[in-house]
Amino acid sequence: MIPLPKSALAGLALLATAFVSLPAAAEMDAATSAALDQALAGAHRSDANKARDQYRHPKETLTFFGLKQGQTVVEIWPGGGWYTEVLAPVMKGKGTYVAASWDKDSTTDYVQRGLKRYAEKLAATPEAYSEVKVTEFGPKKLAMVPPGSADLVLTFRNVHNWMADDWAEDAFKAMYAALKPGGVLGVVEHRANTDQPQDPKAANGYVRQDHVVKLAEAAGFKLAGTSEVNANPKDTKDHPKGVWTLPPSFALKDQDKDKYAAIGESDRMTLRFVKPAK
């Protein structure tokens, strides 16, 4: 065997460390795991939402973030309630689930329609959603819960929206304030390639992972873990309508739909941050 020069060995060592993920979270306790399995299989979930489990990996993702019954869990901008269907039944009677939804004073039609649909969804299935606490979160309503009251704050594919409206820094500071010392922030976001500079507005919906880490650390968080559970290597991230070209949006409608369906949903980072204990 021909020995490698020291410079080559050093390069290999650096390459190896670049692909080492930070430690994963502990395994989910049996009671939470059973409740989560029941929620995922529940009749309150539509077949369309269940079909997305293969892309969103809810159990693996929530296990990584450290979900446990008994916690106060805040989900930022639940949108149509995909994760509400999963989280609300698990926490019912065994903790608190807070849906920090959009600002009710918004003049945007999209927001008002979304708020109405979400309220109707909760009212339609009280056996699953009767204990959901709905609050507001936006650039003018940053205090979605009392300071230091949350054990776990979760945000799924929202960072690009905050960047687009120039308040991502404030959003991360607000999530930091909401958490107890030692509390966890779980972030899932469409992941941009690192060979391109970060668009400050994230117009195509993709955000570089190092940029999200920078935003979180600037707010005071410490990166505690990364996971590839929501990665998708098929996603080339160069689509005509950005991330919305892919399912479930299919922004091009029937144009090349089979092509984009074969790619699946976007490549996503999954990051766990901790608010340092005082």
C-alpha positions as a printed NumPy array, in Angstrom:
array([[  0.   ,   0.   ,   0.   ],
       [  1.337,   3.434,  -0.941],
       [  1.232,   5.79 ,   2.07 ],
       [ -0.745,   8.981,   1.593],
       [  1.015,  12.305,   2.197],
       [  0.092,  14.169,   5.379],
       [ -1.74 ,  16.839,   3.372],
       [ -4.036,  14.232,   1.821],
       [ -4.715,  12.615,   5.189],
       [ -5.622,  15.994,   6.648],
       [ -7.997,  16.629,   3.753],
       [ -9.707,  13.279,   4.272],
       [-10.126,  14.026,   7.972],
       [-11.777,  17.355,   7.211],
       [-14.055,  15.705,   4.651],
       [-15.112,  13.076,   7.181],
       [-15.994,  15.613,   9.852],
       [-18.115,  17.569,   7.357],
       [-20.596,  14.681,   7.17 ],
       [-20.87 ,  13.873,  10.872],
       [-24.305,  14.746,  12.26 ],
       [-24.667,  15.969,  15.776],
       [-26.091,  13.508,  18.322],
       [-29.684,  12.375,  17.924],
       [-32.313,  12.836,  20.601],
       [-33.165,  10.095,  23.062],
       [-35.79 ,   7.52 ,  22.13 ],
       [-39.428,   8.468,  22.622],
       [-41.016,   7.056,  25.771],
       [-43.5  ,   4.21 ,  25.342],
       [-46.629,   6.166,  26.268],
       [-45.909,   9.035,  23.875],
       [-44.922,   6.585,  21.141],
       [-48.183,   4.644,  21.482],
       [-50.26 ,   7.83 ,  21.485],
       [-48.436,   9.061,  18.412],
       [-49.026,   5.798,  16.552],
       [-52.72 ,   6.038,  17.402],
       [-52.9  ,   9.653,  16.211],
       [-51.134,   8.872,  12.941],
       [-53.571,   6.05 ,  12.193],
       [-56.621,   8.021,  13.357],
       [-59.793,   8.401,  11.321],
       [-59.594,  12.19 ,  11.799],
       [-56.71 ,  12.258,   9.288],
       [-57.517,  12.299,   5.585],
       [-56.   ,   9.758,   3.217],
       [-54.22 ,  12.632,   1.446],
       [-52.547,  13.75 ,   4.659],
       [-51.598,  10.208,   5.606],
       [-50.029,   9.792,   2.165],
       [-47.606,  12.595,   2.991],
       [-46.16 ,  10.701,   5.968],
       [-43.631,   9.136,   3.588],
       [-42.195,  12.599,   2.95 ],
       [-42.709,  14.315,   6.318],
       [-41.746,  11.377,   8.574],
       [-43.762,  12.701,  11.539],
       [-42.857,  10.038,  14.088],
       [-39.146,  10.087,  13.352],
       [-39.124,  13.892,  13.263],
       [-40.973,  14.329,  16.557],
       [-38.828,  11.669,  18.206],
       [-35.73 ,  13.582,  17.128],
       [-37.136,  16.796,  18.561],
       [-37.839,  15.102,  21.895],
       [-41.643,  15.218,  22.   ],
       [-43.058,  13.917,  25.289],
       [-46.509,  13.94 ,  26.788],
       [-46.7  ,  16.412,  29.648],
       [-44.892,  19.124,  27.711],
       [-46.172,  22.5  ,  26.571],
       [-45.679,  22.269,  22.807],
       [-46.031,  25.301,  20.537],
       [-46.379,  24.847,  16.788],
       [-45.696,  27.997,  14.815],
       [-48.106,  28.674,  11.954],
       [-49.949,  25.343,  11.753],
       [-51.448,  26.377,   8.399],
       [-54.027,  23.821,   7.339],
       [-53.355,  21.708,  10.413],
       [-51.288,  18.835,   9.025],
       [-49.211,  18.552,  12.183],
       [-52.173,  19.583,  14.349],
       [-53.751,  16.27 ,  13.377],
       [-50.704,  14.531,  14.797],
       [-49.841,  16.629,  17.837],
       [-53.237,  17.611,  19.276],
       [-54.48 ,  14.077,  20.053],
       [-51.122,  13.105,  21.575],
       [-51.125,  16.064,  23.957],
       [-54.847,  16.027,  24.788],
       [-55.16 ,  15.439,  28.53 ],
       [-51.408,  14.801,  28.687],
       [-49.891,  18.232,  28.183],
       [-50.613,  21.384,  26.2  ],
       [-50.617,  21.938,  22.463],
       [-50.564,  25.575,  21.355],
       [-51.221,  26.444,  17.727],
       [-49.535,  29.826,  17.217],
       [-51.463,  30.707,  14.075],
       [-51.484,  33.754,  11.841],
       [-52.317,  37.276,  12.991],
       [-56.109,  37.658,  13.021],
       [-55.7  ,  41.341,  12.112],
       [-53.998,  40.49 ,   8.824],
       [-55.586,  42.089,   5.766],
       [-54.334,  39.293,   3.499],
       [-57.128,  37.22 ,   1.971],
       [-54.961,  34.082,   2.048],
       [-54.452,  34.441,   5.808],
       [-58.117,  35.155,   6.522],
       [-59.258,  32.157,   4.466],
       [-56.668,  29.982,   6.184],
       [-57.721,  31.086,   9.653],
       [-61.367,  30.314,   8.826],
       [-60.545,  26.842,   7.485],
       [-58.373,  26.055,  10.497],
       [-61.101,  27.11 ,  12.953],
       [-63.624,  24.966,  11.058],
       [-61.238,  22.016,  11.144],
       [-60.871,  22.229,  14.922],
       [-64.613,  22.58 ,  15.462],
       [-65.429,  19.621,  13.204],
       [-63.535,  17.046,  15.279],
       [-63.741,  18.018,  18.963],
       [-62.695,  14.541,  20.107],
       [-59.249,  15.284,  18.688],
       [-58.996,  19.074,  18.945],
       [-61.066,  20.281,  21.892],
       [-58.003,  21.193,  23.973],
       [-56.056,  23.001,  21.243],
       [-55.084,  26.494,  22.369],
       [-54.96 ,  28.9  ,  19.419],
       [-52.855,  32.035,  19.695],
       [-51.404,  34.494,  17.176],
       [-47.907,  34.959,  15.804],
       [-46.68 ,  37.629,  13.428],
       [-44.291,  40.561,  13.156],
       [-46.651,  42.668,  15.282],
       [-47.653,  39.817,  17.621],
       [-44.438,  38.071,  18.588],
       [-45.464,  36.89 ,  22.069],
       [-47.395,  33.75 ,  21.063],
       [-47.211,  32.377,  24.641],
       [-46.014,  33.817,  27.961],
       [-42.218,  34.126,  28.075],
       [-40.413,  31.029,  29.298],
       [-43.514,  28.805,  29.246],
       [-42.85 ,  26.363,  26.385],
       [-40.901,  23.112,  26.546],
       [-40.857,  22.591,  22.786],
       [-41.379,  25.024,  19.912],
       [-41.796,  23.583,  16.417],
       [-41.698,  25.281,  13.046],
       [-42.231,  23.413,   9.8  ],
       [-41.245,  25.129,   6.541],
       [-41.797,  28.698,   7.724],
       [-38.343,  30.299,   7.768],
       [-38.458,  31.245,   4.072],
       [-41.722,  33.126,   4.67 ],
       [-40.201,  35.176,   7.464],
       [-37.174,  35.932,   5.3  ],
       [-39.432,  37.063,   2.467],
       [-41.046,  39.615,   4.789],
       [-37.795,  40.67 ,   6.527],
       [-38.551,  39.506,  10.057],
       [-36.774,  36.177,  10.392],
       [-34.441,  37.543,  13.075],
       [-37.414,  38.713,  15.151],
       [-39.148,  35.359,  14.712],
       [-36.178,  33.446,  16.112],
       [-35.851,  35.878,  19.021],
       [-39.554,  35.382,  19.783],
       [-39.232,  31.597,  19.76 ],
       [-36.224,  31.871,  22.069],
       [-38.245,  34.043,  24.469],
       [-41.147,  31.573,  24.457],
       [-39.024,  28.643,  25.62 ],
       [-38.046,  27.664,  29.106],
       [-34.298,  27.48 ,  29.793],
       [-33.265,  24.097,  28.426],
       [-36.243,  24.079,  26.049],
       [-35.971,  22.852,  22.476],
       [-36.648,  24.499,  19.124],
       [-37.286,  22.069,  16.262],
       [-36.902,  23.41 ,  12.723],
       [-37.76 ,  21.742,   9.425],
       [-37.111,  23.83 ,   6.296],
       [-36.593,  23.434,   2.553],
       [-32.818,  23.135,   2.152],
       [-30.908,  25.133,  -0.449],
       [-27.664,  23.982,  -2.008],
       [-24.493,  25.449,  -0.54 ],
       [-22.9  ,  26.272,  -3.906],
       [-25.14 ,  29.335,  -4.308],
       [-25.32 ,  32.483,  -2.166],
       [-28.349,  32.794,   0.069],
       [-31.118,  34.899,  -1.405],
       [-32.111,  37.21 ,   1.485],
       [-35.75 ,  36.851,   0.429],
       [-35.58 ,  33.077,  -0.21 ],
       [-37.752,  33.694,  -3.255],
       [-37.602,  30.069,  -4.444],
       [-38.54 ,  28.767,  -0.985],
       [-35.147,  27.208,  -0.25 ],
       [-32.847,  28.279,   2.605],
       [-29.267,  27.267,   3.214],
       [-28.843,  25.189,   6.358],
       [-25.934,  27.286,   7.571],
       [-28.138,  30.377,   7.256],
       [-30.824,  28.881,   9.498],
       [-28.162,  27.943,  12.042],
       [-26.83 ,  31.502,  11.913],
       [-30.298,  32.962,  12.524],
       [-30.911,  30.647,  15.48 ],
       [-27.522,  31.197,  17.06 ],
       [-27.876,  34.974,  16.702],
       [-31.05 ,  34.683,  18.807],
       [-29.171,  32.776,  21.52 ],
       [-29.824,  29.14 ,  20.583],
       [-27.226,  26.393,  20.524],
       [-27.35 ,  23.763,  17.791],
       [-27.922,  20.433,  19.552],
       [-28.568,  18.006,  16.698],
       [-29.105,  17.531,  12.989],
       [-30.975,  14.781,  11.201],
       [-31.317,  13.676,   7.589],
       [-34.718,  12.063,   8.194],
       [-36.41 ,  14.556,   5.842],
       [-33.661,  14.653,   3.221],
       [-34.484,  14.034,  -0.444],
       [-31.442,  13.661,  -2.723],
       [-33.723,  13.618,  -5.787],
       [-34.552,  17.287,  -5.277],
       [-32.321,  19.315,  -7.625],
       [-33.72 ,  22.623,  -6.298],
       [-33.687,  24.283,  -9.727],
       [-37.39 ,  24.079, -10.534],
       [-39.268,  26.704, -12.612],
       [-41.6  ,  27.699,  -9.771],
       [-39.165,  27.051,  -6.942],
       [-40.072,  24.56 ,  -4.249],
       [-43.753,  24.965,  -5.096],
       [-43.139,  23.132,  -8.386],
       [-42.924,  19.927,  -6.352],
       [-45.739,  18.135,  -4.542],
       [-47.96 ,  18.866,  -2.794],
       [-48.27 ,  22.273,  -4.515],
       [-47.588,  21.303,  -8.156],
       [-47.423,  24.97 ,  -9.168],
       [-47.156,  24.005, -12.856],
       [-50.364,  21.982, -12.502],
       [-50.339,  19.169, -15.078],
       [-47.141,  20.292, -16.823],
       [-44.462,  17.638, -16.157],
       [-46.511,  16.489, -13.171],
       [-45.275,  12.912, -13.351],
       [-41.681,  14.156, -13.362],
       [-42.157,  16.208, -10.216],
       [-44.243,  13.555,  -8.511],
       [-41.349,  11.143,  -9.038],
       [-39.018,  13.565,  -7.254],
       [-41.389,  13.838,  -4.306],
       [-41.477,  16.602,  -1.73 ],
       [-38.521,  18.904,  -1.152],
       [-35.162,  18.135,   0.4  ],
       [-35.457,  19.38 ,   3.987],
       [-33.114,  20.099,   6.842],
       [-34.18 ,  18.927,  10.312],
       [-32.458,  20.825,  13.104],
       [-32.738,  20.734,  16.891],
       [-31.701,  23.785,  18.905],
       [-31.601,  24.276,  22.662],
       [-32.115,  27.416,  24.718],
       [-29.214,  27.24 ,  27.184],
       [-30.14 ,  26.706,  30.817],
       [-29.384,  29.72 ,  32.99 ]])
